[in-house]
Amino acid sequence: MSDAAAPAGTGPRTVLVFSHRPEVRDAVRTAVGTHPSADVGPVRWLECSTGAEVVAAVDRGGVDLCILDGEAQPTGGLGIGRQLKHEVDDCPPVLVLVARQADRWLAHWSMAEATLTHPVDPLVAPQTVAGLLRDRAGRPAVRGRAG
């Protein structure tokens, strides 16, 4: 797995999906699919069920997008997203799943680039994921702890 984000169309992009609930991870994968848009190519899913797994995966590099469940327990995706943005140089984009549109301000606090609401809309989710992957494609990933 490369540390740099794959340019559009050259190989699978790694999308991390985090929730302590397997049904939430399944719903996200089902809504987005393996090809959210022809111009961003296929995605490879990396599932995490704990906050520690998310941090370790992002620290290893090669993650192109993080989809984090804001309702996860005991550590929610909002806090993890904020932690990643503060600790990882050139952090991959973060998309947070929120319970209601009114909770979008929490995603703003967490420094997330985008939100989706529960239940995940299969028409909106692929467009949102593809847009974030397109934005990421032109930027090299630099991993490491901010000092």
Secondary structure, 3 states (H helix, E strand, C coil): CCCCCCCCCCCCEEEEEECCCHHHHHHHHHHHCCCCCCCCCCEEEEEECCHHHHHHHHHHCCCCEEEEECCCCCCCHHHHHHHHHHHECCCCCEEEEECCHHHHHHHHHCCCCEEEECCCCCCHHHHHHHHHHHHHHCCCCCCCECC
